[in-house]
Each structure stands twice: as structure tokens, then as C-alpha cells.
Amino acid sequence: MEILFLLLSIFFIIVFFVLDNKEWPDFSIDLWVPFLWLTISSTRILSIFFPLKETYDSLTQNQYLEGNIYNRIIFSSLILVGLLIISLRMKRLKSIPKANIWLIILYLFALMSIFWSIYQFVSLKRWIMIMGHFVMVIIILMKEDYIKAIEHVLRRYFSVIVVFSVLVLRYFKDIGFQRTVHGTKVWAGIMTHKNELGPVCAFAIIFVLWRLFKKDRKNLVFDSFLLLLSLYLMTRAGSASSIIILFLGAILLFLFYIFSYSFKKIKIIAFLLTVLIIIPLLWQASLNKAVSPILLVLGRESSLTGRVPLWTDLIKIANKKWMFGSGFENFWLVNFSIIWQKYSFRPNNAHNGYIEIYLNLGITGLCILIILLFVNLSKLVKQLEKERNVYVLIFIYFLMVLINNISEAFFFKTNLEWFIVIVASFVGGRELEVVNREEGYRG
């Protein structure tokens, strides 16, 4: 029975891809590389097919540092293929909109931090991994109609994640469910944890709703089915932060398409949201008070499931290297044993994207990130004053990422959220309007 449903799921995906190709026939072979990269790097598909013999909790430090050799081979291969595609289409690089310079600075600073990292080779390997996201976004932007390319890469990505997550949760439960260190079973699908499954479902729901609002909407049956599956997963994942960002995204989408909403008001809302996100991060007590009423409604404790005391302890440790941090992806390699002695749930990240950057790259890296986010937000708002189309989706996604990183650490990782940040760094701003006009794009 399980094999039958697996075959049916594969058949459904193939049919979905065929119809998607009819809707936009320009989904060329080179776009399969970023699609595969995003799908593989943001999920645990490889670990399902090529599992380590040891569980995460029983890994020795050397094994943890070494990682999964199959992951390394496949990721390296995809990056090399991506670089080959870029090298063969060098002429197209001139038509790519300019990136937010602060994104480049952040990448370069992370690379520099390898010099003061204890585990330098690990830092380098992980920097190359995160550079893969940058390479894949470049490939997408090299398409003449890269606006459509972004849309259809995301559409295929969501279809695979949602369909196969439902499949493994229903018929391959040993794969679909993950156990915490306390033995609790949580919904994960093909993601690593419910806290990753939930946000992807939230992004998928907003994506389908955005497509339903479009004037040139097509394939409503498949999109509606994808919406129902995403809602099903969302209700079962039990991720409070995902519910919050879903409501935020749905409200903003409603404002954009139902009401004739003033973009001056949108600017004010975007600015206030960003300030409300960043300023309380400096004072954990303020953040605790600010989110407590929301958490009570969602049935969560005011300590954010132990996150607030964890943040306090992490910042105390990180303050010893407050200027430049421990080095890219080095903080947890150095300090995880100390933290695990106090926290029984054995965290392997700060559960806060802003604090996570501070741990690894210090106040310097955090300031670069904050400037990057502010500039991206400003560029997207300016673009929204000229046209909506996919910029509405990217703008909403960007705000969802900012909110979600209050309780989860998704910045500068190989996941959908960082992919969105990179896309936003390129597509926002006046440069895009010029490129579109030159290429005759009508949106």
C-alpha cells in the first residue's frame, strides 16, 4: 500500500510539472539546478536516502564536524554545475539587477571570519554551502523573464515539499515523524523539524493565495489542491511562529489586493514592523512582555518554550567575543557541550536569527545584517510604488522572514528563508525597472 501511494505521489508531481510547463514553457534545463538545490539543501531528503548510522545525539564531535559525505558530494556537484551554467552565459550577467551591496559585504565578512575561527575548515565548507544559494539565485536571474522564473521555481519547490511531506507523514511514519531528545514525536515531513515544516507551509499557502489573486490565474485545480494539503500540514505541525507569520502574510495580501491601500501607509507599517522586530531584541525582558499576550492566545508559555533564558545565556557567552564573534558557524561547535549541560532539549541554534548572527559574527556581522534588511525593505517598498505583480509576494515573504527569525534561526542558512532574502536583495529597487524595460517585460 505504501509503495502504491508513493507511485501515485510521483505521478501527481509529474503531471503537476507538465501542467506547470504548459503554463510557462520557458522553464529550461538550467532552472532545474536551482530547483534541485533549493529542494535538497532545505530538506533532509539526502539523509533519508543516505542516513548516518549514528543518531544526532550520539554523534561524536569529530563525526559532527565531518558531516555527511553524500551531502558534501551532491552539494558540491550542484554548485559546480551552477558555476558552469553561469560561465557559459556570461553575457547575461550584464542584464542582472545589481545586488544590495550589503549582501556582498556580509558574505565577505563571513569569509574573513574564517581566519579567527577555531574550526577553520568547517567554516570554509559551510561558507561554500551558503554560497550555493547565491549561485542559484544568479542562475534564476539570468533568465530573460526572471520574474516568471522565480515564481515557477517556487511553485515546483512547494509542490514537492508539500506532497511528499504528506506522503511520509501518512504512510512512512518512521520518516515523517521526528523524535525530540525527550522522546516526543513531532511532525516534520521531509523537513528536519516541525519548526521548518511549519514556515514552509505558511509560505506555500501565501504563494497559492497570491496566485489565486492574480488576473492571469491558471491551473486553479492543482493550486487549490496544493493549498488544502498545505493547510492540513500547517494545522498538524503545531508551530506557533508559523501561524503568526501566516496571519501576517494573509492580512498583507488582503490589504494589497482587496483594498486600494496607500503605499505611504505601507511604508509606515513596514518601518514600524522592522523597528518592533529589532529593538526588543536588545532587551530580552521587553521581548518577553511584548509577545506574552500573543503566546497566551496560541497556547504557548511566555518563555517561548525556554528560548528567552537560552538567549540570555547565549549572549553572555558571546559577549566575550562581541566585536567579531566566534567565526562563521563556529559558536556551536565550540560551546554546544556547555549549553547542552544546562538545557535538556539540546539546542543546536539560538532559535533567533538575529542572535545567531551575533554569536558567529559578533556585533559587526549583526550590524551588516540589519543594514542589509533595512535596505532590502526600502528597495522593495519603492518597487511596490511602481508595480505590484511578484513584488507583492516578495515583500510579504520578506516581512514573514523578519518576524519568523525572532523565534527561529533561519538567517544565513541553506533554507527557503535565506533564499528569499537573497532574491529580495536583487529584485528590489530601480535597477530592475530599467532591466525590465530593456527586455520588454510586461509583467
N, C-alpha and C positions, 0 to 999 in steps of 0.2 A: 504493500500500500504506500509506504514512504517513497519508494522508487517511482511509483506512478505519479504522485504529486510533484516529485522533483522534475520529472519529464514534462508534466503539464506547465510547471512554472517556467522551465526553459522555453517551451513552445510559446507561452504568453509573452515572454521577453522578446523572442524573435519576431513575433507578429507586431509587437509594440515598436520595435526598431524599424521594421519595414514601413509601417504607417508613418513613423516619425520621418523617415527618409523621403516619403512621398510629400509630406508637408514642407520639408526643406531639403531638396535633393543635393545641396552643396555640402552635406556632411561628408567630407572627404576622408581618405585613409589617414592623413596626418592628424586629424582630430581624435582618432581612436587612441592615440598615445596619451594626451592629457586626460581623456575619459578613463582609460585604464589606470593611469597614475592616481587620479583622484579616488577612484573606486578602491584600489588596492591599498594605497597608503593610509586612507582614513578608516579602514575596517580591519578586521582580523581574518580576512579570507585566507591569507597565506599561512597564518598559524593554524587554521583549521585543516588545511591540506598538508602542511609541513610543521606539525607541532613539536615543541621541545619535550623531551622526556620528563623533565622536572617541572613542577608547578612553579608559579611566580614566587610564592612564599618560601620555597625550598631552594631557590637558586643561590649559589654561592656568589660572592662579589665578582669573581673572575668571569663566571658564566653570564652574569648580568651585564658586565662591561662588554663582553664579546658579542652578545645578542644572537639573533637567528641568522645563520649563514645564508639560508634560502632568501630571506628578506633582502639581505645585502646584495645578492647576485641579481635578483629581479629588479630591485630599485635602481641599482647601478646601470643595468641594461636599458631601462626605460629612460633614464637621464641621458645616456649616451645617444640613444636613438633620437631623443628630443633635440639634443645639440646638433646632431647630423641634419635634422629637418631644418633647423634654423640656419645652418651653414649653407644649405642648398637654396635657401630663399633669402639671401642677404639683401636683395633689392627691396624686399617688402618691409625691411626694418625701418626704412625712412618714413613709411606711412603709419607706423605705430605711434599712438599718442604718447607724449612724454610722461614718464613715471613721476610720482611725487618724490622729490629728491631725498626726503627724509626716510623713505623706504630703503633707498640705496645706502644711506648713511647707517641705518640700523643694521643692515646686513654686513656692511664693512666693519662696524664696531663689534658685532658678534664674532666676526672672523678674527679681529685683532685680539679679542678676549682669550683666544686660544693660548696666547703667549703667557698669560698668568693663570691658566687652568692647571690643575694638578693632573687630570687625565686628559692630556692634550690630544691624543689620537682619537679618543672617544668624542671629544668636542668637534674635531675636524670631520669625523664620519657623520655626525648628526647635523653639522652645518651643511654638508653636501646634500644630505637628505632634504633639509628645509629649502635649500636652493633649488631642488627639483620642482617645488611649487612655482617658483619664479619662472623657471624654464617653460613649464607647461602653460602658464598664462601668456607668455610671449608667443608660443605656437598658436594659441587661440586668436590673439590679436593680429597675427599675420594674415588671417583670413580677410578678404576684401569686405565681407559683411560680418565683421566680428561680433556685432550686436546679436545677430541670429546665432552665431557660433556659441556664444556664452549661454544663450537660452537653451539650445538643444544639447549641449554637453551636460548642463544641469538636469535637463528633463530625463535624459538617459541614466544619469547617475541616480536620481531619486527613484526611478523605476526599478533599478537593480537592487538598491538598498532596501526599499520597502517590500518588494515582492519576496525576496529571499529571506528577509528577516521574519516575515510572517510564516514562510515555509518552515524554517528551522525551529521557530517557537511552537508551531503546531505539531510537526511530525519528526523533528530531530531535536528533541528537548535537551539532550546531552550537550548539543552545540549551542542551541538558542538561549539557554539559561546559564548565567554565571553565578558562582557562589562567592560570597564575601568571606573575609577571614573568620567571621563568626558563624559561617555555615548558612547564611540566609541566601535563598535563591532570588535572583533579580533578572528581569527581562533585559536581554542585551541584543538579541537577533544576531546579525553578523558584525555588529559593533562590539567594542571591548567592554562596554558597561552601559547601564541604563542612562547614565548622565551624558552619554554620547548618542545613544539611540533617540532619546527624547528631543534634543535640539535638532537633529537631522529631520525628524518627523515634523517638527514645528516649521522648519524651513521648507519642507516639501509641501505642507498644507498651504502656506503663504504663496508658494510658487504656483500651485494649481489654481488657487483663488485669483491670483494675478492674471493667469492665462484666461480664466473664465470672464474676467472683466474686459479683456482686450476686444477690440472691434473685429479683428480678423481671427477670432477663435475657431479652432478646428479640433477634430478628434475628441469631442466632448465626452463620449462614452468611456474612452480609456482614461482620460484625465479625471473623470468623476470616480471611476473605479480606484484609481491611484489615491484620490482624496479620501475615500472611505477606508482603504487599507491604512493610510497614514493616521487617520483619526483613531482607528482601532488600536494601533500600536501606541499612539500618544496616551490614550486612556489607561493602558496597561503598564506603560513604562514607569509611571509614578515619579516623574522628575518635576519637582515644583518650579524650578527655574525655567524649564521648557514651557510650562503652562503660562508663566509670566510673559516670556518673550513672544509666545503665540498670540496672546491677547494684545500686546503692544503692536505687533505686526498687523493683526486683523483690524485694529482700530485705525491705524495709519492708512492702511489700504482703503478702508471705508471712507476716510476723510478725503483721500485723493480722488476717488472715482465717483463717490455719491454726491459730495458737496463741492461747490466751487470755492475751494479753500484758498485763502490769501497766502501767498508764499512768504510774505513778511511774517505772518504768524507761524508758518512752518519753521522759518529761521529762528524765531524766538523759542519755539518748542524744542528744536534740535539743540540749541545752545544751552537751555536750561537742563535738558536731559543729560547732556555731557557733563555739565558742572555738577549736577546731582550725583553722577556716577563717580567722578574723580575726586572731588573734595572730601567726601566722607571716608574715602579710603585711607586718609591720613590719620583718622581717629576711629579706631575700631568701636569705641563706645557709641559714637554718633551713628555709625552704620548700623549697629545693633538696634538702637532705638528707632531708626528710620524704617527698617524692614520688619520689625516685630509685628505691627498690625497686619501686614500682608501675609506674613508667615502663619499667623493665627488663623486667618481665613483659609489658608491652604493646608492647615493641619500640621504645620511644621514647628519645631521648637525654635526659640528666639536665638539660640546659639548657632543657628544654621547647621544643625547636625554636627556640632563640635568644631565647626570651621573657625568661629571667632577666636576661641582660645588658641587654636592652632596658628592662626595668623599672628597673634601676639608673640608666641614663642618663636615663630619663624623669623619675624622682623628683628627680634632681639639677637638671634644668631647672625642674621645677615648684616646687622649694623656694624659688625666687626670689619666688614669689607664694604662699607656703604657707598663708596665712590664708584667702584668699577665691578663689584660683585665677585662671585666665585669663578666666573668664566662660563661661557656658553654651555648649558646643560650639565654643569658640574656640581651645583649646590647639593642635589640629592645624592649624587654619587659619594660625596664626602660626608654628608650629615644624616643619611637615612637611618643608620643604625641607632643614633642618638634619639631621633624623633620617634622611631618605632618602639623604643623602650617606654615612652610615655603614652603614646596613642595606640590603642589596641587595634584600631581599624587600618593601621599601617598605610598611611598616605604616601603616595609617590609623586604628588604635586601639591601645590599650595591651595588648590581649589579656589584660586583667584588669579586671573590672568595678569593683572597689574602687579600684584605682589610677586608672582612667579618671575616676571621680568626683573624686578628689583633683586631677587635672590641671586639670579645668574649674572645680571649685567649692571647691578647697582643703580644708584640714582641717575647716573649718566644715561644708561640704557632706558630707564623709565621715562626720563625727560624726552629723549628722542622719540619713544613710542607715543607719548602724549601729544607731542607736536605733530607727528605723523597723522594721528587720529583727528586732531583738530583741522589740519589742512585738508585731509580727505573729506571731512564733513562739510567744510566750507565750499570745496570744489563741487561736491555733489549737489548742494543747495543751489549754487549758481547755475548748474546744468539744468536743474528742475525748473528754473525760471524760463528756460527756452523751450524745452520739450519734456515730455514725460516718458512714455514708452518703457524701455528696460531700466531707465534711471530711477524710476519709482521703486522697482524691485530691489535694485542695488542699494538705494538709500535706506529702505526699510530693513533690508538684511544687515546693513552696516550698523544701524541702531540696535538691532537684535543682538549682534555680536558684542557691542559695547556693554549692554545690560547683562548678557549671559556670562561675561567674564568677571562679573562680581562674585559669582559663586563657583565658577569653573575656570580652569586654566587652559584656554584654547589659543592664546596668542603665541605666534612663532612656533607652531607645531604643524605636523603634516595632517591637517584636518580641513574640513569644509570651511570653518570659520576663518582660518588664515588665508585660504584661497580667496574668500570674499574680500578680505582686507587688501590683498594684492590687486585684485580686479578693480576695486574702488580706487586704488592709488593711480591706476592708469586711466580709467574711463571717465573720471570726473574732470570738469574744467573746460576751458575754452579751446584747448588744443583739439579735442575730439570733434567739436563742431566744424573746425576747419578741415579736418581729415574726411569727415562725412560728406562735406560739400564737394571736396575734390573728387571723391569716389562715387558721387551720385547716389548716396544712400538716402532713402526716403522714409525709413522707419516704419 
